[in-house]
Amino acid sequence: MAVNKGKRRSSRIKFKPVPTNCIFCKQGLEPNYKDYNNLFKFISDRAKIVGKDRTGVCSKHQRVLGREIKRARHLGLLPFTPSLD
């Protein structure tokens, strides 16, 4: 059997990191479930939490944002499902 001793080529595409423009870092704020009007910006029309690649929020605040949206949903401030308008 022939053994391939050469270096393997990586077939992965390497992406450059995209700079984030986190509004929470810029303003020095933290996401809060009580400010549900501000949290509406981070859910889609189907009431799903929008990812950080589309919102520009940093990883730290995206984790907090998801938790606060779930809290607001549990308290009835945000919808679990889209409205039927």
C-alpha angles and dihedrals in degrees: 000000000000116000117212105226097170125103116272120237117234112235093193120113111234114221125202114236113257116225112243124223101206110190091200093056092046094050095037092236135131124221111258130191091223091064093066094154088065092045091058088075091064099053124076128234087266090056094251123140108255117231126248093248089065099038100041093229118146121248095256094053093040090061091048091044093055091049093049093048089052090050092050090050092051091052092048097249094116129034125253090204132031119269119252101235 
